[in-house]
Amino acid sequence: MQSLDIGLLPLNDDEYSRGKSPIKAIQYLACGIPVVGNIFGGASEILNAENSIAVNSDQEWKAP
């Protein structure tokens, strides 16, 4: 994991995803890797503008 440049956190905006543990995001941050992904549910409690880039729509995932 330490060889990664960014950590991807693509989640669907549904009840199941909102209830998931943000362990993957925590692992990325523990290695000093910035997170790019959908930030809601448990992940919204630990991710912010200083350690992540929020992606809010399918269009943003596809934008260059």
HURAKA-V102012 format. One record per residue. N is the residue number from 1. RES is the residue in one letter. PHI is phi in degrees with one decimal (* if undefined). D_LAST is the distance of its C-alpha to the last C-alpha in Angstrom with 1 decimal. Layout:
BEGIN
n=N res=RES phi=PHI d_last=D_LAST
n=N res=RES phi=PHI d_last=D_LAST
END
This chain:
BEGIN
n=1 res=M phi=* d_last=24.5
n=2 res=Q phi=-66.9 d_last=25.0
n=3 res=S phi=-88.1 d_last=23.1
n=4 res=L phi=-75.2 d_last=19.7
n=5 res=D phi=-90.9 d_last=17.1
n=6 res=I phi=-139.6 d_last=15.7
n=7 res=G phi=-108.9 d_last=17.4
n=8 res=L phi=-91.1 d_last=15.7
n=9 res=L phi=-133.5 d_last=17.6
n=10 res=P phi=-81.9 d_last=16.6
n=11 res=L phi=-130.5 d_last=19.5
n=12 res=N phi=-77.4 d_last=20.7
n=13 res=D phi=-87.3 d_last=22.1
n=14 res=D phi=-143.1 d_last=25.7
n=15 res=E phi=-59.2 d_last=29.0
n=16 res=Y phi=-60.1 d_last=28.9
n=17 res=S phi=-66.9 d_last=25.6
n=18 res=R phi=-65.3 d_last=26.8
n=19 res=G phi=-91.6 d_last=29.9
n=20 res=K phi=-73.2 d_last=28.4
n=21 res=S phi=-72.7 d_last=29.1
n=22 res=P phi=-85.9 d_last=26.3
n=23 res=I phi=-58.6 d_last=27.8
n=24 res=K phi=-63.1 d_last=24.5
n=25 res=A phi=-64.2 d_last=23.0
n=26 res=I phi=-62.8 d_last=26.3
n=27 res=Q phi=-64.1 d_last=26.3
n=28 res=Y phi=-59.0 d_last=22.9
n=29 res=L phi=-63.8 d_last=24.2
n=30 res=A phi=-62.8 d_last=27.5
n=31 res=C phi=-93.3 d_last=25.9
n=32 res=G phi=77.0 d_last=24.0
n=33 res=I phi=-99.8 d_last=20.6
n=34 res=P phi=-68.9 d_last=18.1
n=35 res=V phi=-104.5 d_last=17.2
n=36 res=V phi=-121.2 d_last=13.9
n=37 res=G phi=172.0 d_last=14.9
n=38 res=N phi=-78.0 d_last=16.9
n=39 res=I phi=-112.4 d_last=19.7
n=40 res=F phi=-157.0 d_last=22.9
n=41 res=G phi=63.5 d_last=26.4
n=42 res=G phi=-61.2 d_last=27.6
n=43 res=A phi=-64.4 d_last=24.3
n=44 res=S phi=-68.8 d_last=24.4
n=45 res=E phi=-80.5 d_last=27.6
n=46 res=I phi=-118.9 d_last=26.3
n=47 res=L phi=-98.3 d_last=22.6
n=48 res=N phi=-149.7 d_last=21.9
n=49 res=A phi=-64.8 d_last=19.7
n=50 res=E phi=-83.2 d_last=21.3
n=51 res=N phi=-124.6 d_last=20.5
n=52 res=S phi=-157.3 d_last=17.5
n=53 res=I phi=-122.2 d_last=14.2
n=54 res=A phi=-79.1 d_last=14.8
n=55 res=V phi=-116.9 d_last=12.7
n=56 res=N phi=-106.7 d_last=14.8
n=57 res=S phi=-151.6 d_last=13.7
n=58 res=D phi=-61.2 d_last=12.4
n=59 res=Q phi=-61.3 d_last=9.9
n=60 res=E phi=-67.1 d_last=8.5
n=61 res=W phi=-65.1 d_last=8.4
n=62 res=K phi=-92.9 d_last=6.5
n=63 res=A phi=-65.6 d_last=3.8
n=64 res=P phi=-72.5 d_last=0.0
END
